[in-house]
Amino acid sequence: MKLVSVVFAFLFLVLGISACRVKNAPPELATLLPKEAYVGQEITLGGYQFGDEPVVTFGGAGSAVVGQILGSSEQSIRVTVPLIAPGVTQVRVQTSEGISDPLPLNVLQPPPVITSITPSNGLPGTEVVITGSYLNQIQSLRFEQTPPIVKDSTANKLTLVVPEKIPHGPLNIVITTKGGETFTGFIVAGTPQITSISTKRAKPGSELIIQGQNLLDGLVRINGLTTDRNQTSIKDTEIRTVIPTNATSGKVTVTVFEKLVATSADSLQIVLQPAVANLSARDGITGDKIILTGLNLRDVSSVLFGTASVPFRVISDTQLEATVPNLGSPGQVTVSVTSVGGNASAADPFFFYVAPSNLVITPVRQLRLQPITITGQNLYRTTEVRVSGQVVSINSSIEGSQIIVSIPANAVSGVVTVTNRAGTATSQPLVVVQKALITDFLPAKARSGERVVVRGNFLLNAQFYFTGTTTPAADGGKNEDTERWILVPSDAQTGPIRVLNATNESVLTDTFTILRLATITDFTPKTAKAGEEITITGQNLANVTAVKFNGGVLPATFKLSGSSLVVTVPTGAVAGQICLTTEAGASCTSANFTPEK
């Protein structure tokens, strides 16, 4: 019985110690499988107390690298070997309880990895730098079968010199290390360069000369088209070849071993014989844009209208846009193009015209609805005619020199304009004759033969008929539309003046008064005392404004009685004529009056 108690006590002690070890002791690393591996290879760690979140480190304490755990349990961890230097390294497991003792792992040398090669081509003697990983523990280096000169070597970089006398062309640089073998492509050739091409504009079949460097083994292409090798001579600094008949404009390239390409800075212009089939317009003015359609127009160097070179732009190989120049005077010209490939002209001539000018209207005075003739210079391609601001239709025309139109029914006086696309010309004022307009006349009273000034409009060559007359009044010295001078006819009577102009429409003025002298037929008695009355008979006595005795000096009172004047003899009258005054002037008796004492 005592023995059983001792056994139970011992087991209890062992279990207690085990429980303390699991919960409080650091991890223990017992095994590594396998014991040597490549970077990236999975290994398995065996042991105790690995916990829930173990960390596996590779390397020394100061330079440890953490591995990626693929799966773990209390007694096993699957981990990937991280990127570390080949050779023996220390593996440890770390948990929150502590760090295990290390076990050694032999990290094997991986195959070499090349990330870049600079340059990727070069002539013998060129220094080449290869970068990558695991470039150490080299067993051999060679350019195909030829070893290079090694100037520098580390695990991440090799500096090599291309062997002398190695043949030109593509080859492999082969690197063999303890970890394996790899290779990268390299071209033994200098990078071709094109410094110039000549000429830059040429016809098919002409020679093309390419200057540059490293041109040996080159294949020439013009805009992608390969030239004939049988017609090509190649030197390291110069290639001479013949431009193919089907070549098109573009860059010149020299390709060496199908990898190294040199491209010319300038394009080679392949110039063919141009042709002009038609023009978008056969007439135009300065500044118009004319489209020339034809063939091989892309390389045209000049466009001529007659002999004048004009601005132009290339739209395509079949179209050009040219700007019509100022040719000065109108006329037909030939449109032509010039290029290295030759010259060509449009079959149809081009007519150039300018704005109309120097307009002359005939007649310069005309009635409404009547025609006028417009002459001038450059009356080509007329688009509009205006009379007094109104657009009118063209009745007939002689291209370039004459236009006939009719005056609108409601037109008024003003200029005539003629317009084409080049501009507008303005005539001298056209007088559109309307019925006469009278604004005033001066004087409103006058004697026969005196001048009357009539003002208004449309009075030029108008006829003036005074009341009581059958013939027009004589011209008084001024004959204009806005002012006429006329003379009062001898048979004119007081009343309106009738005015008749080219419209044949009569216009009446206000009343015009005819002034006449009083005519004295007789007076009776021939003698009388002061204060007595005498009777004067005659004509135009109603217009008398004053009666004077003593030869027209001494005024007297008077009154009209029927057609006679009854005059009172004034005090102081002496023998002499009696004078009657009207607006027309004074007239006196032929006999003398004698006063009685």
Sequence and secondary structure as in RCSB ss.txt:
>XXXX:A:sequence
MKLVSVVFAFLFLVLGISACRVKNAPPELATLLPKEAYVGQEITLGGYQFGDEPVVTFGGAGSAVVGQILGSSEQ
SIRVTVPLIAPGVTQVRVQTSEGISDPLPLNVLQPPPVITSITPSNGLPGTEVVITGSYLNQIQSLRFEQTPPIV
KDSTANKLTLVVPEKIPHGPLNIVITTKGGETFTGFIVAGTPQITSISTKRAKPGSELIIQGQNLLDGLVRINGL
TTDRNQTSIKDTEIRTVIPTNATSGKVTVTVFEKLVATSADSLQIVLQPAVANLSARDGITGDKIILTGLNLRDV
SSVLFGTASVPFRVISDTQLEATVPNLGSPGQVTVSVTSVGGNASAADPFFFYVAPSNLVITPVRQLRLQPITIT
GQNLYRTTEVRVSGQVVSINSSIEGSQIIVSIPANAVSGVVTVTNRAGTATSQPLVVVQKALITDFLPAKARSGE
RVVVRGNFLLNAQFYFTGTTTPAADGGKNEDTERWILVPSDAQTGPIRVLNATNESVLTDTFTILRLATITDFTP
KTAKAGEEITITGQNLANVTAVKFNGGVLPATFKLSGSSLVVTVPTGAVAGQICLTTEAGASCTSANFTPEK
>XXXX:A:secstr
 HHHHHHHHHHHHHHHHHHHHHHHS  EEEEEESSEEETT EEEEEEE   SS EEEES TTS EE EEEEE SS
EEEEE  S  SEEEEEEEEETTEE   EEEEEE    EEEEEESSEE TT EEEEEEE   SEEEEEETTB  EE
EEE SSEEEEE  TT  SEEEEEEEEETTEEEEEEEEES   EEEEEE SEE TTSEEEEEEES TTEEEEETTE
E  GGG EE SSEEEEE  TT  SEEEEEEETTTEEEEEEEEEEE    EEEEES SEE TT EEEEEEES TT 
 EEEETTEEE EEEEETTEEEEE    SS EEE EEEEETTEEEE SS EEE    EEEEEESSEEETT EEEEE
EEEE S  EEEETTEEE EEEEETEEEEEEE  TT  SB EEEEETTEEEE S BEEE S EEEEEE SEEETT 
EEEEEEES TT EEE TT SS   EEEEE SSEEEEE  TT  SEEEEEE TT  EEEEEEEEEE   EEEEEE 
SEE TT EEEEEEESGGG  EEEETTTTEEE EEEETTEEEEE  TT  SB  EEEETTEEEE SS BEE  
